[in-house]
Amino acid sequence: MDTGTPRRAHSIEELAQVMGNLAPSEQLLASSVPLAVRPSDVIITPYGKCGTTMMQQMFHQLRTAKLGGDMDFDDISRVVPWIETAPALGIDVNAEQVAEPRGFKSHLDYESLPEGARYVVTLRDPKEAFVSMYHFFSGWFFEPGTIELEEFMPVWLMGGPSGLNYFRHLLSWWPRRDEEDTLIMDYRSVIADKRGAIGRLAEHCSIDADEAAVDLVEARTSREFMVANAGPFADPMMREMSEEKAGLPANSDSAKVRAEDAERRALPQIISEQLDAEWARLVTPVTGHANYAEMAADLTG
């Protein structure tokens, strides 16, 4: 795929090359400084496309609400740093932040994160998470229309370089749903009752939030607000790095927060059945839930 001209992948094979080019070097990993956790630290760690950016924004606006909130940032992951990518982006995860408590983003499972923090996880139906990830990659990592959903499915199931896929992530957090240091919520329920979710997050993070603060956070985590102010929520630091390391074109039209009327591909029946089978094989024996809807009802109930 090394054409010398910026180009997105046009096949699964080329997509693998792109992702390989973006993987951090062993030297960089060896030289990176781990997060020195404070008991007040908050790590927001859903699986990819399960509400992470919304929760970063909710957390950051909560902790700055007494000052009128804060939108003076070019990338939400500059003010709520992404632990896994911080070394490659030259971000010091142990630095002081613009407000207390410190907050961090991650997509890791419980076992892969440092102990001693407070953790926030939003869970999402795997069928929604899969389609959302497909659209997120389309227009950034691969050219729209060149890779089909059926081709993308094995890539999604494989997970990241560590093999951490959706199901392994979910099963690492589910046993911690009643632990004092962990807040687990259903993504759709957060959207349906935003004020309730803001209150639960504030309590979990020991942030005092009055009605005015909740009003501000609710407004600034709405789809309308985040679409209208999409730049800081579209991974600009990661996009710039991907353009340099993987030779991708600039000005990608992929976005993390998509408008309500944005195109959404229908999930093919064969993929729906495959996800149902994976759930039955991996999740039901551990949780007793026959499907995600049952799990979400358990969380909200």
Salt bridges, closest charged atoms under 4 A:
GLU14 OE1 - ARG7 NH1 2.86
GLU14 OE1 - HIS10 ND1 3.99
ASP41 OD2 - ARG102 NH2 2.71
ASP70 OD2 - HIS60 NE2 2.67
ASP74 OD1 - ARG78 NE 2.66
GLU96 OE2 - ARG38 NH2 2.48
GLU100 OE2 - ARG38 NH1 3.76
ASP109 OD2 - ARG168 NH2 3.50
GLU128 OE1 - ARG124 NE 3.04
GLU128 OE1 - ARG188 NE 3.14
GLU143 OE1 - ARG8 NH1 3.31
GLU148 OE1 - ARG265 NH2 2.73
ASP181 OD1 - ARG176 NH2 2.74
ASP208 OD2 - LYS66 NZ 3.97
ASP210 OD2 - LYS66 NZ 3.28
GLU211 OE1 - ARG195 NH2 2.78
ASP215 OD1 - ARG195 NH1 2.75
GLU218 OE1 - ARG195 NH1 2.78
ASP235 OD2 - LYS256 NZ 3.31
GLU260 OE1 - ARG223 NE 2.97
ASP276 OD1 - LYS127 NZ 2.97
GLU278 OE1 - ARG281 NH2 3.11
ASP298 OD2 - HIS289 NE2 2.99
